[in-house]
Amino acid sequence: MTVQYKNQGFNLTTTNLTTVLTINTSSVAIVKSINLTNEHNSNNLTEMYLHDSSASTDYEFFHKDLTADATEQAAGQVLNLEAGDSIKVQTEVANTVKGVISYALIDRSQENG
C-alpha cells in the first residue's frame, strides 16, 4: 500500500454538472480540503456532490452562492472516497469558478489477499 499526497485543480468551463476528481478502482482517498474561487463580478451559485459509485447516487455536500471575486473552502470536513467514487461540481456561470482539491490517495494495488 502506498500513500501519495496530491492536488487536483479544476476550471469549470460549462454550467453542466462536471466530474472534477475520480478515484480509480484500486485506490481510496481522503480529501483534506476543497478551495473554490469565483472570478465572476457577481454572486455565483455553486454546488458540489460526492458520487457514491457503490450506490450510483450523488450526494450534495456544498450549496452556496459564492460572493463576487471571492475564495471559499467547500469541504468543512474530511471526505472519504472509496474506489470508483468521484466529486462533481456545477455552477451558474461558466468560465468563472476554479478550484483545488487536496487529498491523500491510498493505492491498494500492491496488497496481497
C-alpha positions as CSV (number, residue, x, y, z in Angstrom):
1,M,0.0,0.0,0.0
2,T,1.3,3.4,-0.9
3,V,0.1,6.9,0.1
4,Q,0.5,9.8,-2.3
5,Y,-0.4,13.4,-1.3
6,K,-1.9,15.1,-4.3
7,N,-3.6,18.3,-5.5
8,Q,-6.2,18.3,-8.4
9,G,-7.0,21.6,-9.9
10,F,-10.2,22.3,-12.0
11,N,-11.7,25.0,-14.1
12,L,-15.4,24.8,-14.8
13,T,-15.9,25.7,-18.5
14,T,-19.6,24.8,-18.5
15,T,-22.7,25.1,-16.4
16,N,-23.2,21.3,-16.6
17,L,-22.6,19.0,-13.7
18,T,-18.8,18.2,-14.2
19,T,-16.7,15.5,-12.6
20,V,-13.5,17.1,-11.3
21,L,-12.0,14.1,-9.4
22,T,-12.4,10.3,-9.8
23,I,-10.7,7.7,-7.6
24,N,-9.6,4.7,-9.6
25,T,-10.8,1.2,-8.7
26,S,-7.6,0.1,-7.0
27,S,-7.4,3.1,-4.6
28,V,-9.3,5.0,-1.9
29,A,-8.8,8.7,-1.0
30,I,-9.1,11.1,1.9
31,V,-10.0,14.6,0.8
32,K,-8.5,17.2,3.2
33,S,-9.7,20.4,1.6
34,I,-11.5,21.8,-1.4
35,N,-11.0,25.5,-2.2
36,L,-13.1,27.4,-4.8
37,T,-12.6,30.8,-6.4
38,N,-15.4,32.8,-8.0
39,E,-13.8,35.1,-10.6
40,H,-17.2,36.5,-11.7
41,N,-18.2,40.1,-10.9
42,S,-21.4,38.9,-9.2
43,N,-22.5,36.1,-7.0
44,N,-22.4,32.6,-8.5
45,L,-24.4,29.6,-7.1
46,T,-22.1,26.6,-6.9
47,E,-22.9,23.1,-5.8
48,M,-20.7,20.1,-5.1
49,Y,-21.6,16.4,-4.9
50,L,-20.0,13.2,-3.7
51,H,-20.8,10.5,-6.2
52,D,-21.0,7.1,-4.4
53,S,-20.2,4.6,-7.1
54,S,-21.5,1.6,-5.0
55,A,-24.9,3.2,-4.7
56,S,-24.9,5.0,-8.1
57,T,-26.0,8.2,-6.3
58,D,-24.9,11.8,-6.0
59,Y,-25.0,13.4,-2.5
60,E,-24.8,17.2,-2.3
61,F,-22.3,18.4,0.3
62,F,-21.9,22.1,-0.7
63,H,-24.5,24.5,-1.9
64,K,-23.6,28.2,-1.8
65,D,-23.9,31.5,-3.6
66,L,-20.2,32.3,-3.9
67,T,-19.6,36.0,-3.4
68,A,-18.2,38.0,-6.3
69,D,-14.4,37.8,-6.6
70,A,-14.1,35.6,-3.5
71,T,-12.5,32.4,-2.4
72,E,-14.3,29.8,-0.3
73,Q,-13.4,26.5,1.4
74,A,-16.0,24.0,0.2
75,A,-15.3,21.0,2.4
76,G,-15.8,21.8,6.0
77,Q,-14.9,18.2,7.0
78,V,-12.8,15.4,5.6
79,L,-14.4,13.3,2.8
80,N,-13.5,9.7,2.4
81,L,-13.8,8.4,-1.1
82,E,-14.0,4.7,-1.9
83,A,-12.8,3.1,-5.0
84,G,-14.7,4.5,-8.0
85,D,-16.2,7.4,-6.1
86,S,-15.9,11.0,-7.5
87,I,-16.5,14.6,-6.8
88,K,-18.7,16.7,-9.1
89,V,-19.3,20.4,-9.4
90,Q,-21.9,22.6,-11.0
91,T,-22.1,26.4,-11.2
92,E,-24.5,29.0,-12.7
93,V,-21.9,30.9,-14.8
94,A,-19.3,29.1,-17.0
95,N,-15.6,30.0,-17.0
96,T,-15.7,31.7,-13.6
97,V,-15.2,29.1,-11.0
98,K,-11.8,27.4,-10.4
99,G,-10.7,25.2,-7.6
100,V,-8.1,22.9,-6.0
101,I,-8.8,19.6,-4.2
102,S,-6.1,18.4,-1.8
103,Y,-6.2,14.7,-0.9
104,A,-4.3,11.6,0.1
105,L,-4.5,8.8,-2.5
106,I,-4.1,5.3,-0.9
107,D,-3.1,2.8,-3.6
108,R,-4.1,-0.8,-2.7
109,S,-3.0,-2.4,-6.0
110,Q,0.1,-3.9,-4.4
111,E,-1.7,-5.6,-1.5
112,N,-1.8,-9.3,-1.1
113,G,-5.1,-11.1,-0.3
